[in-house]
Amino acid sequence: MENETELRVVHQEEQQHREEGEEEAQPQNPPPLRRRFVRYLYVGYFLARWSARTWEFSVALYMIHLWPNSLLLAAIYGAIESGSTAIFGPIVGQWVEGMDYVKVLRLWLLFQNLSYTIAGGAVIKLLLVSDLKSQNLPVFAILVVLTNVAGAIGVLSTLAGTILIERDWAVVMSEGHPPAVLTRMNSVIRGIDLSSKLLSPVITGLIISFVSLKASAITFAAWATITAWVEYWLFIFVYSGVPAIARSNERRILRSRTKQVEGTDAPVSVSIAPGTEEGSTGNPPSRTGIWKILDRVSKSSFVGAWRIYFNQEVVLPGVSLALLFFTVLSFGTLMTATLQWVGIPTYIIGIGRGISATVGLAATFVYPLMQSRLSTLRTGLWSFWSQWSCLLVCVGSIWVKKDKLASYMLMAGVAASRLGLWMFDLSVIQQMQDLVSESDRCVVGGVQNSLQSALDLMAYLLGIIVSNPKVNKNCTLHF
């Protein structure tokens, strides 16, 4: 009896150990996403995007007001903004990847809001003295340059925040959850951006119409100053309340330290170029200097970021998305100014812009439904062909002899194509989130924005070359 009792006890203990081992072996479900922190993330992102979208819309009005009947200043600003992103975008992505989250938040919000405040202050000074260009041309030029430089820094800072929130935090917060969670977060984040793009011009337009252009610049500068503190508090609250973000931060710090150690301990290899041995004539010193420069360029962080990008599986979808930015078929500065010159009433242009943004906003609701029934890739393909079909209306406007009718066809085609455009944008972003490794996510995001800005820059360069609205009309309607 005693032996049977001992055997029974041993059997129970072994069974208990096996059950405990099975529980440990089973993957633990991630903690549920607390809606409060997700809301804080959305609100902070909304405040940041509102500032960026308000400046994007307002700066064109400021520049056109300072130099009437010409797109030159507006096109120059757009070229500087796009050029700075094209050049420094990959570096910004690497910078975001190499720092811990708290430092990125501080520098992003500090530089973005400080730059926008300085740019707004420079614009206020330009608007207060209506004939400053004729009175004191050097001061006018300095203020215009300050506005361009501060705006470009603000856009680069905004890019850092966009990479952090869209490409990193959204993925980290949805890790371990069903794919529909990430799809939903991507759609909401894109919806916030498009809502800001829709509403901020309306609010700014009301201030300009019922108060003044100066009041809009003062309001923008005050907004950038006040919201910086609110944004920082909201994002810090999300960082402190979501354990997955803290763990991701620890991993990125460890990767950064590992890279530093590898760079310090790497053996130095000395290679002797042909013809440089002692006693040989060798190549001239100038050729050696050129090779040294090329070697440094090839090892630079800029080239390294592009090398990482082109090694990704999603490089072709990324390039396809970037190619869509080389166009004037959008309600941007060039198309808006040209439509106004043709004779389309301002309120009609505003309605068209609003309809375009609303159609784009609808894409954030349609995309999750299609993605859940189809794959991300098939949804992207459908979106691309949908956009292309709508743009055929714009092509058809070429053969319409009446300018106003052609303009209305152009506006209708562009507005309808926004559904496919933004769904394609969402599909490419989600493919990058799914297929790009955590260590390369921010770098790839920076290069992607750089490539898009480079192609956007080409359109602005065309605007500088063809700054006369009369000539620009033909370019827009026949692009």
Secondary structure in CASP SS format (residue, H / E / C, confidence):
PFRMAT SS
TARGET T0000
AUTHOR 0000-0000-0000
METHOD secondary structure of the structure
MODEL  1
M C 1.00
E H 1.00
N H 1.00
E H 1.00
T H 1.00
E H 1.00
L H 1.00
R H 1.00
V H 1.00
V H 1.00
H H 1.00
Q H 1.00
E H 1.00
E H 1.00
Q H 1.00
Q H 1.00
H H 1.00
R H 1.00
E H 1.00
E H 1.00
G H 1.00
E H 1.00
E H 1.00
E H 1.00
A H 1.00
Q C 1.00
P C 1.00
Q C 1.00
N C 1.00
P C 1.00
P C 1.00
P C 1.00
L C 1.00
R C 1.00
R H 1.00
R H 1.00
F H 1.00
V H 1.00
R H 1.00
Y H 1.00
L H 1.00
Y H 1.00
V H 1.00
G H 1.00
Y H 1.00
F H 1.00
L H 1.00
A H 1.00
R H 1.00
W H 1.00
S H 1.00
A H 1.00
R H 1.00
T H 1.00
W H 1.00
E H 1.00
F H 1.00
S H 1.00
V H 1.00
A H 1.00
L H 1.00
Y H 1.00
M H 1.00
I H 1.00
H H 1.00
L H 1.00
W C 1.00
P C 1.00
N C 1.00
S C 1.00
L C 1.00
L H 1.00
L H 1.00
A H 1.00
A H 1.00
I H 1.00
Y H 1.00
G H 1.00
A H 1.00
I H 1.00
E H 1.00
S H 1.00
G H 1.00
S H 1.00
T H 1.00
A H 1.00
I H 1.00
F H 1.00
G H 1.00
P H 1.00
I H 1.00
V H 1.00
G H 1.00
Q H 1.00
W H 1.00
V H 1.00
E H 1.00
G H 1.00
M C 1.00
D C 1.00
Y H 1.00
V H 1.00
K H 1.00
V H 1.00
L H 1.00
R H 1.00
L H 1.00
W H 1.00
L H 1.00
L H 1.00
F H 1.00
Q H 1.00
N H 1.00
L H 1.00
S H 1.00
Y H 1.00
T H 1.00
I H 1.00
A H 1.00
G H 1.00
G H 1.00
A H 1.00
V H 1.00
I H 1.00
K H 1.00
L H 1.00
L H 1.00
L H 1.00
V C 1.00
S C 1.00
D C 1.00
L H 1.00
K H 1.00
S H 1.00
Q H 1.00
N C 1.00
L H 1.00
P H 1.00
V H 1.00
F H 1.00
A H 1.00
I H 1.00
L H 1.00
V H 1.00
V H 1.00
L H 1.00
T H 1.00
N H 1.00
V H 1.00
A H 1.00
G H 1.00
A H 1.00
I H 1.00
G H 1.00
V H 1.00
L H 1.00
S H 1.00
T H 1.00
L H 1.00
A H 1.00
G H 1.00
T H 1.00
I H 1.00
L H 1.00
I H 1.00
E H 1.00
R H 1.00
D H 1.00
W H 1.00
A H 1.00
V H 1.00
V H 1.00
M H 1.00
S H 1.00
E C 1.00
G C 1.00
H C 1.00
P C 1.00
P H 1.00
A H 1.00
V H 1.00
L H 1.00
T H 1.00
R H 1.00
M H 1.00
N H 1.00
S H 1.00
V H 1.00
I H 1.00
R H 1.00
G H 1.00
I H 1.00
D H 1.00
L H 1.00
S H 1.00
S H 1.00
K H 1.00
L H 1.00
L H 1.00
S H 1.00
P H 1.00
V H 1.00
I H 1.00
T H 1.00
G H 1.00
L H 1.00
I H 1.00
I H 1.00
S H 1.00
F H 1.00
V C 1.00
S C 1.00
L H 1.00
K H 1.00
A H 1.00
S H 1.00
A H 1.00
I H 1.00
T H 1.00
F H 1.00
A H 1.00
A H 1.00
W H 1.00
A H 1.00
T H 1.00
I H 1.00
T H 1.00
A H 1.00
W H 1.00
V H 1.00
E H 1.00
Y H 1.00
W H 1.00
L H 1.00
F H 1.00
I H 1.00
F H 1.00
V H 1.00
Y H 1.00
S H 1.00
G H 1.00
V C 1.00
P H 1.00
A H 1.00
I H 1.00
A H 1.00
R H 1.00
S H 1.00
N H 1.00
E H 1.00
R H 1.00
R H 1.00
I H 1.00
L H 1.00
R H 1.00
S H 1.00
R H 1.00
T H 1.00
K H 1.00
Q H 1.00
V H 1.00
E H 1.00
G H 1.00
T H 1.00
D H 1.00
A C 1.00
P C 1.00
V C 1.00
S C 1.00
V C 1.00
S C 1.00
I C 1.00
A C 1.00
P C 1.00
G C 1.00
T C 1.00
E C 1.00
E C 1.00
G C 1.00
S C 1.00
T C 1.00
G C 1.00
N C 1.00
P C 1.00
P H 1.00
S H 1.00
R H 1.00
T H 1.00
G H 1.00
I H 1.00
W H 1.00
K H 1.00
I H 1.00
L H 1.00
D H 1.00
R H 1.00
V H 1.00
S H 1.00
K C 1.00
S C 1.00
S H 1.00
F H 1.00
V H 1.00
G H 1.00
A H 1.00
W H 1.00
R H 1.00
I H 1.00
Y H 1.00
F H 1.00
N C 1.00
Q C 1.00
E C 1.00
V C 1.00
V H 1.00
L H 1.00
P H 1.00
G H 1.00
V H 1.00
S H 1.00
L H 1.00
A H 1.00
L H 1.00
L C 1.00
F C 1.00
F C 1.00
T C 1.00
V C 1.00
L C 1.00
S C 1.00
F C 1.00
G C 1.00
T H 1.00
L H 1.00
M H 1.00
T H 1.00
A H 1.00
T H 1.00
L H 1.00
Q H 1.00
W H 1.00
V H 1.00
G C 1.00
I C 1.00
P C 1.00
T H 1.00
Y H 1.00
I H 1.00
I H 1.00
G H 1.00
I H 1.00
G H 1.00
R H 1.00
G H 1.00
I H 1.00
S H 1.00
A H 1.00
T H 1.00
V H 1.00
G H 1.00
L H 1.00
A H 1.00
A H 1.00
T H 1.00
F H 1.00
V H 1.00
Y H 1.00
P H 1.00
L H 1.00
M H 1.00
Q H 1.00
S H 1.00
R H 1.00
L C 1.00
S C 1.00
T H 1.00
L H 1.00
R H 1.00
T H 1.00
G H 1.00
L H 1.00
W H 1.00
S H 1.00
F H 1.00
W H 1.00
S H 1.00
Q H 1.00
W H 1.00
S H 1.00
C H 1.00
L H 1.00
L H 1.00
V H 1.00
C H 1.00
V H 1.00
G H 1.00
S H 1.00
I H 1.00
W H 1.00
V C 1.00
K C 1.00
K C 1.00
D H 1.00
K H 1.00
L H 1.00
A H 1.00
S H 1.00
Y H 1.00
M H 1.00
L H 1.00
M H 1.00
A H 1.00
G H 1.00
V H 1.00
A H 1.00
A H 1.00
S H 1.00
R H 1.00
L H 1.00
G H 1.00
L H 1.00
W H 1.00
M H 1.00
F H 1.00
D H 1.00
L H 1.00
S H 1.00
V H 1.00
I H 1.00
Q H 1.00
Q H 1.00
M H 1.00
Q H 1.00
D H 1.00
L H 1.00
V C 1.00
S C 1.00
E H 1.00
S H 1.00
D H 1.00
R H 1.00
C H 1.00
V H 1.00
V H 1.00
G H 1.00
G H 1.00
V H 1.00
Q H 1.00
N H 1.00
S H 1.00
L H 1.00
Q H 1.00
S H 1.00
A H 1.00
L H 1.00
D H 1.00
L H 1.00
M H 1.00
A H 1.00
Y H 1.00
L H 1.00
L H 1.00
G H 1.00
I H 1.00
I H 1.00
V C 1.00
S C 1.00
N C 1.00
P H 1.00
K H 1.00
V H 1.00
N H 1.00
K H 1.00
N H 1.00
C H 1.00
T H 1.00
L H 1.00
H C 1.00
F C 1.00
END
